[in-house]
Amino acid sequence: MKKQHIKCFLFFSLLIFVLGCKSNQTVTTEKVTNQNWVGTWATAQMLVEPNNMPPAPGLTDNTLRQIIRVSIGGKRMRLRFSNIFSDEATVLKSVSVANVVEGSTIDGKTQKILSFNGNAGITMNPKQEVFSDAFDFALQPNQLLAITIHYGVTSQKTSGHPGSRTTSYILQGDQVNNVDFAGAVKTDHWYSIMGLDVIATKKSATIVCLGNSITDGRGSGTNKQNRWTDIVSARLLANKSTENIGVLNLGIGGNCVVRGGLGPTALDRFNRDVLSQEGVKWLVLLEGINDIGGIRKAEDAPVRAQELIDAYKVMIEKAHTKGIKVYGCTILPFAKSFYDAPFKQEARDIVNAWIRNKNSGFDAVIDFDKAMVSEPDSKTILSNMHDNDFLHPNELGYKRMGEMIDLDLFK
């Protein structure tokens, strides 16, 4: 009898142990599957024009400190770097991130050195983008983050984002661990940096804002982080029901939807700038004014308007295939601007009427035209809302745009 009791005891002990292991395994699996990568910051890539290239001493063998404003926070993250538009290799010898104290000065206690496939640096081949290894960092929502890169050899053709509206700092030599970049050469452009993702819960998601200079923020304040996308992001973070929503600004100044303009067209960059972002649930599309502004003859106006509409349809379909809701933004007023002409106004009217049509395919409409027009039936922007060109909003105009968006669209 005693032997039988012992056997029974051992059997049930083993059974409890096995079930306990399975239970723990389930909990661990749940913890992993309830988290995912979500974009908290991104910027659209293009071939940097000669007049926007890094000033002397340049990037090769020198150190660049760049500042970004993130949207949502997290405890684990990874950075994305670009050599997409380069035809030569670019070497990142070492990279670090840290909290910003002021200007180019960082809090050295928060500095984190990145790795790439376990190595301190990486060579980015031509046409390539790379991710850093994931790393722990206490990233706060809405904070400024300094990204410091010590370069080796760099490509003469540089991938970056000229319209940063944020100052970057260059020092000669390896200065990654230098807390204060006093005496650095300043430039208001971003180079190589492309995106920042954080590990977040499944309830978290992000918004991609695809556009031109009005999304990129021309007319907003340098180092003020007050583009309309920043205003929306701050509002989302301050709202309990939307505080887990990130905002990615993928605007390019001078960009077109169909052809011409600066940078790849919206159609050409759509897969990378929208579909490759992590955790995207919504797309806010504000593009088309530069296509319309480029119309040369009156007879081309309805043709260009239809081309824009057809392009919107392609982007809507691509996004919907990935489960992304698409919100169409009406094109802002531009009478009295350098684009103004009766046939261009006709094209804008055609496009805006289609965007507002319930059969357009957009999941909702954000009527920036209505919010920014000087008076009903006018085609002129509010007199105190533009950057002295009757086309680009000023800081007050971007504030108005950011505040008129209904946050319920993102719940």
Buried (B, 14 or more C-beta within 10 A) or exposed (E): EEEEEEEEEEEEEEEEEEEEEEEEEEEEEEEEEEBBBBBBBBBBBBBBEEEBBBEEEBBBBBBBBBBBBBBBBBEBBBBBBBBBBBEBBBBBBBBBBBBBBEBBBBEBEBBBBBBBEEEEBBBBBBEBBBBBEBBEBEBEBBBBBBBBBBBBEBBEBBBBBBBBBBBBBBBBEBBBBBBBBEEBBEBBBBBBBBBBBBBBEEEBBBBBBBBBBBBBBBBBEEBBBBBBBBBBBBBBBEBEEBEBBBBBBBBBBBBBBBEEBBBBBBBBBBEBBBBBBBBBBBBBBBBBBBBBBBBEEEEBBBEBBBBBBEBBEEBBEBBBEEEBBBBBBBBBBBBBBEBBBEBBBBBBBBBBEBBBEEEBBBBEBBBBBBBBBBEEEEBBBBEEBBBEBBBBBBBBBBBBBBEBBEBEBBE
